[in-house]
């Protein structure tokens, strides 16, 4: 069995090392009831906000709570996903 000193996580086209994490990526979607939902890729972090400003503040707070200072990512990237429905 081969072991590695760190875990590499691949999500979609993104991959990163937990030890050398320079950024964390959040998938941001419109909430059905209004506002926004954000889910971190590769980490168990989920938060919500009524406005984009509130969501950004909640994401920063969630990242601060989830990581110890020495392991905290330097960059938080938001991947905005929107859905549009067109009448046929």
C-alpha positions as CSV (number, residue, x, y, z in Angstrom):
1,X,0.0,0.0,0.0
2,X,1.3,3.4,-0.9
3,X,0.7,6.4,1.4
4,X,1.2,10.0,0.6
5,X,2.1,12.8,2.9
6,X,-0.9,14.8,1.8
7,X,-4.3,14.2,0.3
8,X,-5.0,15.5,-3.2
9,X,-8.6,16.2,-4.0
10,X,-9.8,16.6,-7.5
11,X,-13.1,18.3,-8.1
12,X,-14.1,19.0,-11.7
13,X,-11.1,20.6,-13.3
14,X,-9.8,21.8,-9.9
15,X,-7.4,19.9,-7.7
16,X,-5.4,21.0,-4.7
17,X,-3.4,19.7,-1.8
18,X,-4.8,20.1,1.7
19,X,-1.3,20.9,3.1
20,X,-0.4,23.4,0.4
21,X,-3.8,25.0,-0.1
22,X,-3.4,28.5,-1.4
23,X,-7.1,28.9,-2.4
24,X,-10.5,27.4,-1.7
25,X,-13.3,27.4,-4.3
26,X,-17.0,27.9,-3.5
27,X,-19.8,27.0,-5.8
28,X,-22.4,29.8,-5.5
29,X,-26.0,29.2,-6.6
30,X,-29.2,31.1,-6.3
31,X,-31.4,29.7,-3.5
32,X,-34.9,28.7,-4.6
33,X,-36.4,30.8,-1.8
34,X,-34.2,33.8,-2.5
35,X,-30.7,34.7,-1.7
36,X,-27.6,32.6,-2.4
37,X,-26.1,29.3,-1.2
38,X,-22.3,28.6,-1.3
39,X,-20.6,25.2,-0.9
40,X,-16.9,24.7,-0.7
41,X,-15.4,22.2,-3.1
42,X,-13.5,19.5,-1.3
43,X,-14.3,20.8,2.2
44,X,-17.4,20.5,4.4
45,X,-18.3,24.2,4.4
46,X,-21.8,25.5,3.5
47,X,-23.2,28.9,4.0
48,X,-26.0,31.2,2.8
49,X,-26.7,34.9,2.4
50,X,-29.6,37.1,1.3
51,X,-27.4,39.4,-0.7
52,X,-24.0,38.9,-2.4
53,X,-22.4,41.2,0.2
54,X,-23.8,39.1,3.0
55,X,-22.8,35.9,1.3
56,X,-19.2,37.1,0.9
57,X,-19.0,38.0,4.6
58,X,-20.5,34.7,5.6
59,X,-18.0,32.8,3.4
60,X,-15.1,34.6,5.0
61,X,-16.4,33.9,8.4
62,X,-17.0,30.2,7.6
63,X,-13.4,29.8,6.2
64,X,-12.0,31.5,9.3
65,X,-14.0,29.1,11.5
66,X,-13.1,26.0,9.5
67,X,-9.3,26.4,9.2
68,X,-6.6,27.1,11.7
69,X,-4.6,30.2,10.9
70,X,-1.6,28.4,9.5
71,X,-3.7,26.2,7.2
72,X,-6.1,29.0,6.0
73,X,-6.3,29.5,2.2
74,X,-4.8,32.8,0.9
75,X,-7.5,33.2,-1.8
76,X,-11.3,32.4,-1.7
77,X,-12.6,31.9,-5.2
78,X,-16.3,32.1,-5.9
79,X,-17.6,30.1,-8.9
80,X,-21.0,31.7,-9.7
81,X,-23.6,29.3,-11.2
82,X,-26.8,30.6,-12.6
83,X,-29.7,28.9,-14.3
84,X,-31.8,30.5,-16.9
85,X,-35.0,29.0,-18.3
86,X,-36.2,30.0,-21.8
87,X,-39.6,29.4,-23.1
88,X,-39.5,27.1,-26.2
